[in-house]
Amino acid sequence: MGEPLRACTECPGPEYSGAPDCARCRGLVDAVLEEEWRAFLLREGLPDGPEVAGLVAEEPQRYDWRVVDAALERLVCEGCAGPLGRGPAGCAPCALAHGFRYAAVETDRPGAAPGNEHAVRVNDSVVRRPQGVPEREVLLRRLWLPWLMTGVLPTTERAQAAKTRTRGMGLAEIGALFPRVLDAPGFTLP
């Protein structure tokens, strides 16, 4: 828990922080779901297909959020033809699926701070579906995600203080923090 951040080899920030624009970081974020989906299928002896994904999506409260989100990725939205729950603002079926995904179970990972999984889930959700979220908020979620993936959970006060300190920063100033978190030993978010 709290291991050092690793630099992404394709973007200037730590691993995970470049998603969705950086292909490598996007792959790491996708793996957050895909690894749990594969483990779920193996445990249950189920095939990977839209039928299984549909069953999971119909009862999200029975499954871990990673399994539910991976299932939604496998379903095609009737409204926008994209992955269900990730469509553009105004797509009613995606908005409904996006809301229902929060009924899923959040299981803290071994070694992670209690409550870390909720923070990972929220940040992952914003990075995967940035539509309708202010760009500043997306950047801050991307900046926190690498730390959260190491099992760290900032206190509410620390998270709010960082948000307050960055409120006066421009988007370019926030973007400039990404490589700094790797360059300065002991660097923490403002």
Backbone bond lengths (Angstrom), bond angles and torsions (degrees), N, CA, C in turn:
res aa  C-N    CA-C-N  psi(-1)  N-CA   C-N-CA  omega(-1)  CA-C   N-CA-C  phi
1 M - - - 1.454 - - 1.526 109.02 -
2 G 1.327 115.50 132.70 1.447 119.82 178.75 1.505 113.87 75.88
3 E 1.337 116.99 24.89 1.461 119.84 179.65 1.523 110.29 -65.28
4 P 1.327 117.44 161.68 1.471 119.85 -178.78 1.528 111.23 -62.23
5 L 1.313 114.62 148.20 1.456 119.91 176.55 1.521 109.37 -73.11
6 R 1.327 115.61 149.26 1.468 120.44 178.06 1.521 109.03 -109.99
7 A 1.306 115.35 140.12 1.464 121.10 178.98 1.523 109.96 -70.29
8 C 1.302 115.35 139.71 1.453 120.12 171.95 1.523 107.35 -76.33
9 T 1.303 117.03 141.76 1.463 120.82 -179.76 1.526 112.35 -84.00
10 E 1.338 117.37 -5.07 1.462 120.06 -177.39 1.525 114.99 -119.17
11 C 1.332 117.63 -10.57 1.466 120.09 178.00 1.522 108.26 -139.94
12 P 1.321 118.16 168.80 1.466 119.97 -173.22 1.529 116.21 -78.36
13 G 1.307 118.65 -2.29 1.457 120.14 -176.80 1.513 113.13 -108.12
14 P 1.326 115.69 -172.53 1.459 120.06 176.04 1.531 111.31 -72.59
15 E 1.323 115.93 160.24 1.464 120.53 176.67 1.522 109.74 -51.96
16 Y 1.315 115.74 143.46 1.469 127.12 -178.34 1.525 112.84 84.58
17 S 1.337 118.85 -30.28 1.462 120.53 -170.25 1.526 114.60 -72.29
18 G 1.310 118.27 -18.13 1.457 120.32 -177.58 1.516 114.90 -87.07
19 A 1.327 116.92 -8.40 1.465 119.94 -178.47 1.531 109.74 -67.81
20 P 1.280 119.28 144.70 1.454 128.22 5.73 1.526 114.78 -90.76
21 D 1.334 118.48 -3.60 1.464 120.51 -174.83 1.526 113.46 -73.00
22 C 1.313 118.54 -41.65 1.459 123.21 -179.59 1.532 108.88 -80.49
23 A 1.335 116.94 123.43 1.469 121.27 -177.48 1.532 111.93 -60.97
24 R 1.318 117.47 -39.78 1.475 119.83 -179.04 1.523 110.57 -67.02
25 C 1.318 117.11 -46.92 1.469 120.60 178.65 1.523 110.95 -63.54
26 R 1.327 116.60 -40.06 1.465 120.32 177.64 1.525 109.78 -61.17
27 G 1.334 117.25 -39.43 1.454 121.02 177.22 1.521 112.00 -63.43
28 L 1.325 116.96 -38.95 1.471 120.55 177.33 1.527 111.01 -65.87
29 V 1.330 116.40 -41.41 1.461 120.54 178.06 1.529 109.76 -65.38
30 D 1.331 117.13 -42.05 1.471 120.40 176.92 1.520 111.13 -61.56
31 A 1.329 117.12 -37.35 1.463 121.29 -179.18 1.525 111.94 -64.42
32 V 1.335 117.29 -26.20 1.465 121.14 176.74 1.533 109.38 -55.07
33 L 1.319 116.46 -39.11 1.462 121.48 179.27 1.522 112.32 -87.65
34 E 1.314 115.98 -45.34 1.467 120.76 -172.62 1.520 113.23 -61.84
35 E 1.316 118.02 -38.82 1.466 120.31 179.58 1.524 110.63 -63.37
36 E 1.315 116.99 -41.76 1.470 120.08 179.42 1.523 111.01 -70.82
37 W 1.338 117.35 -35.38 1.468 120.97 178.11 1.533 110.04 -62.62
38 R 1.324 116.63 -47.32 1.475 120.26 179.73 1.526 110.72 -62.10
39 A 1.330 117.10 -42.24 1.469 120.65 179.06 1.528 110.25 -63.67
40 F 1.324 117.65 -40.23 1.459 122.39 177.88 1.525 110.52 -61.11
41 L 1.318 117.40 -48.85 1.461 120.95 -179.60 1.528 110.87 -60.84
42 L 1.310 116.66 -42.39 1.464 121.55 179.55 1.535 110.70 -63.82
43 R 1.330 116.41 -47.56 1.475 121.28 179.46 1.516 112.11 -58.62
44 E 1.329 115.66 -41.52 1.466 121.35 -175.28 1.529 113.15 -90.42
45 G 1.332 116.65 -8.44 1.460 120.14 -178.43 1.518 112.82 65.92
46 L 1.319 116.53 38.74 1.464 122.42 -176.09 1.521 111.29 -108.93
47 P 1.334 116.68 151.71 1.460 120.11 175.23 1.529 110.36 -80.76
48 D 1.310 116.21 156.12 1.466 120.93 176.04 1.517 107.75 -86.48
49 G 1.306 116.22 109.67 1.458 119.24 -179.72 1.508 111.30 -165.31
50 P 1.334 115.83 170.12 1.462 120.36 -177.43 1.531 113.10 -64.12
51 E 1.339 117.80 -27.19 1.470 119.51 179.63 1.526 110.29 -64.52
52 V 1.328 116.52 -47.49 1.463 121.13 179.26 1.528 109.66 -64.99
53 A 1.323 117.00 -44.10 1.466 120.87 179.20 1.525 110.31 -59.25
54 G 1.316 117.31 -40.68 1.459 121.32 179.21 1.519 112.53 -64.44
55 L 1.332 116.78 -40.44 1.466 120.69 178.00 1.524 111.08 -63.58
56 V 1.340 116.59 -41.95 1.467 120.78 178.80 1.527 109.64 -64.43
57 A 1.325 117.14 -44.66 1.470 121.27 -177.77 1.532 111.96 -64.83
58 E 1.334 117.25 -27.93 1.465 120.54 179.74 1.524 112.86 -72.97
59 E 1.333 117.23 -25.06 1.467 120.94 -179.12 1.526 110.82 -133.18
60 P 1.337 117.60 64.61 1.463 119.90 -174.32 1.529 113.62 -61.20
61 Q 1.311 117.32 -27.74 1.463 120.92 -178.13 1.532 112.66 -65.80
62 R 1.320 118.21 -12.07 1.470 121.76 -179.30 1.530 112.89 -91.39
63 Y 1.331 117.34 -8.43 1.461 120.16 -170.59 1.524 112.00 -129.14
64 D 1.322 114.36 159.15 1.462 120.84 174.43 1.526 109.20 -64.66
65 W 1.322 116.30 148.15 1.467 120.72 -177.15 1.522 112.29 -58.23
66 R 1.304 117.58 -33.68 1.469 119.80 -179.46 1.521 110.74 -66.03
67 V 1.319 116.84 -38.04 1.468 121.73 177.55 1.529 109.73 -67.83
68 V 1.324 116.72 -44.17 1.464 120.80 179.95 1.525 110.44 -62.50
69 D 1.321 117.11 -47.68 1.470 119.40 -179.10 1.530 111.30 -64.03
70 A 1.324 117.19 -37.59 1.475 120.11 177.04 1.525 110.12 -65.86
71 A 1.335 117.71 -37.81 1.466 120.78 177.56 1.526 110.26 -63.16
72 L 1.336 116.85 -44.37 1.467 119.99 -179.96 1.526 111.32 -61.69
73 E 1.326 116.65 -35.02 1.471 120.48 178.27 1.532 111.44 -61.91
74 R 1.326 117.04 -25.35 1.465 122.26 -176.92 1.524 112.95 -90.61
75 L 1.306 116.65 -6.90 1.461 120.69 -178.82 1.521 110.42 -103.82
76 V 1.312 115.76 141.82 1.461 121.61 -178.85 1.527 108.92 -96.54
77 C 1.311 115.74 128.81 1.456 121.65 179.35 1.530 109.88 -70.53
78 E 1.326 115.92 134.58 1.467 121.09 177.45 1.523 111.73 -71.28
79 G 1.338 116.56 -22.28 1.459 120.17 -177.04 1.512 114.43 -86.00
80 C 1.342 117.21 -44.31 1.470 119.39 -173.99 1.529 113.17 -119.66
81 A 1.317 117.89 -5.63 1.471 124.50 178.98 1.528 113.99 69.55
82 G 1.334 117.25 10.34 1.460 120.92 175.76 1.521 109.76 -97.29
83 P 1.336 116.92 -175.75 1.463 119.12 175.48 1.535 110.12 -60.10
84 L 1.320 116.20 133.95 1.460 121.36 -176.14 1.527 110.91 -60.63
85 G 1.320 115.36 127.10 1.459 121.14 179.00 1.513 114.26 96.42
86 R 1.322 117.25 -7.48 1.473 119.94 -178.55 1.516 113.03 -115.25
87 G 1.297 116.74 7.57 1.456 120.62 -175.41 1.510 114.16 -67.26
88 P 1.315 115.26 176.20 1.468 120.41 -178.22 1.530 111.41 -68.09
89 A 1.312 115.20 159.74 1.464 120.38 175.07 1.526 107.27 -55.96
90 G 1.301 116.72 136.28 1.454 120.76 -179.23 1.517 113.80 98.50
91 C 1.324 118.55 -11.17 1.462 120.95 176.98 1.523 107.38 -82.82
92 A 1.328 116.14 106.92 1.468 121.25 -174.15 1.533 113.41 -61.32
93 P 1.345 120.06 -46.82 1.470 118.24 179.53 1.531 112.48 -61.68
94 C 1.320 117.91 -37.29 1.470 120.83 178.75 1.521 110.87 -68.22
95 A 1.325 116.66 -41.18 1.462 120.04 179.21 1.527 110.50 -62.66
96 L 1.319 116.78 -40.60 1.462 121.07 179.10 1.535 110.57 -65.08
97 A 1.326 116.92 -47.94 1.467 121.07 179.31 1.522 110.73 -63.05
98 H 1.329 116.94 -40.27 1.464 120.84 179.27 1.530 110.03 -61.14
99 G 1.315 117.91 -40.61 1.457 121.22 178.30 1.519 112.64 -67.81
100 F 1.320 116.97 -41.74 1.465 121.03 -179.11 1.523 112.49 -68.64
101 R 1.337 117.51 -24.53 1.467 119.13 -178.75 1.534 110.76 -60.59
102 Y 1.314 117.58 -25.28 1.461 120.34 -177.89 1.534 113.34 -77.80
103 A 1.331 117.18 -0.33 1.462 120.66 173.07 1.532 110.77 -81.31
104 A 1.326 116.93 -12.50 1.466 121.61 -177.20 1.529 111.35 -67.17
105 V 1.309 115.03 161.71 1.461 124.06 -178.25 1.526 110.02 -78.67
106 E 1.312 116.55 142.30 1.467 122.00 174.45 1.522 108.03 -113.80
107 T 1.318 117.03 110.17 1.461 121.57 -179.49 1.522 108.68 -106.79
108 D 1.340 116.10 118.16 1.466 119.33 178.84 1.522 110.34 -61.83
109 R 1.316 115.94 138.24 1.464 121.90 178.04 1.519 109.88 -75.21
110 P 1.333 117.03 147.79 1.464 119.62 176.15 1.532 110.42 -58.05
111 G 1.315 115.87 134.41 1.459 120.76 178.17 1.515 114.49 85.71
112 A 1.323 117.66 -11.60 1.467 120.57 179.44 1.523 109.06 -88.82
113 A 1.315 115.20 152.48 1.467 120.46 177.28 1.531 109.20 -61.85
114 P 1.327 118.21 141.40 1.464 120.34 176.43 1.531 110.22 -55.53
115 G 1.316 116.01 132.71 1.457 120.99 -178.34 1.517 113.83 90.65
116 N 1.333 117.15 -9.64 1.460 121.12 -179.98 1.528 111.20 -59.76
117 E 1.325 116.35 -38.02 1.468 119.60 -176.05 1.518 111.49 -62.67
118 H 1.327 117.33 -36.42 1.465 119.64 176.79 1.528 109.90 -63.49
119 A 1.318 116.54 -43.27 1.469 120.25 179.71 1.528 110.62 -64.47
120 V 1.330 117.49 -41.75 1.475 120.44 177.05 1.517 108.97 -60.13
121 R 1.312 116.43 -45.53 1.457 121.48 -177.71 1.525 111.77 -60.07
122 V 1.317 117.38 -47.66 1.465 120.81 -178.09 1.526 110.37 -65.07
123 N 1.325 116.89 -46.10 1.463 119.86 -179.87 1.519 111.25 -65.38
124 D 1.317 117.45 -41.38 1.463 122.13 177.02 1.531 110.05 -60.38
125 S 1.317 116.31 -43.35 1.453 121.06 -179.34 1.530 111.46 -61.88
126 V 1.315 116.97 -42.64 1.469 120.40 179.84 1.528 110.45 -67.42
127 V 1.324 117.10 -42.25 1.469 120.48 -179.63 1.527 110.62 -65.57
128 R 1.325 116.95 -38.01 1.472 120.92 -179.23 1.523 112.18 -75.83
129 R 1.326 117.21 -29.14 1.465 121.48 -176.03 1.526 109.21 -134.81
130 P 1.325 117.17 73.05 1.468 120.29 -175.40 1.528 114.34 -76.84
131 Q 1.340 117.63 -7.20 1.463 120.26 -179.31 1.526 110.28 -59.04
132 G 1.296 115.66 133.66 1.455 120.50 176.32 1.523 114.18 79.35
133 V 1.326 117.39 0.78 1.465 121.44 178.06 1.529 106.53 -106.41
134 P 1.326 118.74 130.75 1.467 119.72 179.89 1.533 110.77 -54.97
135 E 1.325 115.93 141.79 1.467 121.26 -176.21 1.530 111.96 -57.27
136 R 1.301 117.16 -36.66 1.472 121.14 178.07 1.528 109.75 -60.17
137 E 1.319 117.25 -44.17 1.467 122.13 179.79 1.528 110.80 -64.47
138 V 1.323 116.80 -41.08 1.469 120.63 178.26 1.532 109.70 -61.72
139 L 1.334 116.91 -45.44 1.468 120.03 179.22 1.524 111.76 -60.66
140 L 1.328 116.99 -43.11 1.464 119.90 179.77 1.532 111.06 -65.96
141 R 1.317 117.70 -39.95 1.473 120.82 177.44 1.528 110.34 -63.58
142 R 1.322 116.36 -40.19 1.468 120.18 177.11 1.521 111.12 -64.44
143 L 1.314 116.50 -37.05 1.462 121.28 -179.03 1.529 111.59 -69.41
144 W 1.331 117.27 -36.11 1.472 121.03 179.91 1.524 112.73 -78.27
145 L 1.330 118.15 -29.98 1.462 121.55 -171.96 1.535 113.97 -53.62
146 P 1.331 120.80 -43.66 1.475 118.59 179.86 1.528 113.02 -58.78
147 W 1.331 117.58 -40.91 1.466 120.29 178.67 1.524 110.57 -66.32
148 L 1.313 115.69 -42.43 1.461 119.09 -179.95 1.522 111.34 -61.56
149 M 1.320 116.64 -37.29 1.464 120.11 -179.72 1.527 111.97 -66.54
150 T 1.322 117.90 -19.63 1.471 119.79 176.58 1.527 110.94 -84.83
151 G 1.325 117.88 -2.33 1.457 121.56 178.22 1.507 114.53 100.09
152 V 1.326 117.09 -1.04 1.460 121.93 179.85 1.527 109.13 -75.78
153 L 1.309 116.15 147.86 1.460 121.58 172.85 1.515 107.85 -136.24
154 P 1.330 116.90 113.36 1.464 117.66 178.03 1.519 109.96 -68.82
155 T 1.303 115.45 153.04 1.461 118.42 174.05 1.524 108.26 -67.28
156 T 1.302 116.08 159.83 1.466 120.54 177.50 1.520 109.61 -57.78
157 E 1.337 116.05 -41.60 1.460 120.21 -178.93 1.530 110.86 -62.56
158 R 1.328 116.47 -42.84 1.469 120.00 -179.32 1.530 110.85 -65.96
159 A 1.309 116.84 -43.27 1.467 120.15 179.29 1.524 110.78 -63.39
160 Q 1.332 116.85 -42.99 1.464 120.02 179.00 1.528 111.34 -66.73
161 A 1.332 116.84 -38.31 1.464 120.27 178.65 1.524 110.62 -64.57
162 A 1.327 117.79 -41.81 1.469 121.04 178.02 1.525 110.32 -63.11
163 K 1.310 115.99 -41.48 1.467 119.98 179.12 1.524 110.62 -64.38
164 T 1.329 116.42 -41.06 1.469 120.97 178.84 1.524 110.33 -64.41
165 R 1.336 117.47 -45.48 1.472 120.62 -178.74 1.526 112.27 -64.85
166 T 1.319 116.95 -32.39 1.461 118.82 -179.12 1.525 112.41 -86.75
167 R 1.327 117.30 -9.75 1.465 120.95 -178.36 1.528 111.27 -56.95
168 G 1.316 117.59 -37.77 1.455 121.00 -179.00 1.528 113.76 -84.76
169 M 1.319 116.95 -2.71 1.469 120.45 -178.36 1.524 110.09 -86.47
170 G 1.326 115.15 147.01 1.450 120.37 173.29 1.522 110.09 -77.32
171 L 1.325 116.02 165.94 1.465 120.01 -179.53 1.525 111.36 -60.53
172 A 1.322 117.45 -37.96 1.470 120.73 178.99 1.524 110.64 -65.37
173 E 1.333 116.80 -38.02 1.474 120.12 178.70 1.532 110.85 -65.27
174 I 1.319 116.02 -40.37 1.466 119.37 177.77 1.523 109.07 -66.69
175 G 1.327 116.66 -43.18 1.467 120.60 178.38 1.521 112.08 -59.58
176 A 1.330 117.08 -32.35 1.466 121.20 179.56 1.528 112.29 -69.87
177 L 1.323 117.82 -15.45 1.468 120.72 178.66 1.529 112.05 -72.62
178 F 1.330 117.91 -25.66 1.463 121.21 -174.91 1.529 112.85 -56.22
179 P 1.339 120.03 -54.22 1.467 117.93 178.47 1.530 112.90 -70.90
180 R 1.336 117.53 -26.24 1.472 120.28 -178.99 1.517 112.28 -63.96
181 V 1.321 117.11 -32.25 1.467 118.68 -179.01 1.521 111.33 -65.13
182 L 1.329 116.61 -20.82 1.467 120.61 178.18 1.520 112.21 -94.94
183 D 1.325 116.90 -30.63 1.465 121.66 -174.87 1.510 114.41 -79.40
184 A 1.318 118.19 -27.42 1.463 120.94 -174.29 1.518 109.90 -110.46
185 P 1.343 117.24 111.26 1.463 119.13 178.33 1.530 110.22 -57.36
186 G 1.305 115.92 134.42 1.457 119.99 179.25 1.507 114.11 78.95
187 F 1.341 118.31 4.37 1.463 120.85 -179.94 1.523 109.01 -61.78
188 T 1.300 115.77 136.52 1.448 120.92 172.23 1.501 107.66 -127.92
189 L 1.299 116.00 163.36 1.458 119.40 -179.75 1.516 109.05 -60.30
190 P 1.338 115.34 147.86 1.464 118.89 -177.62 1.515 111.85 -56.34
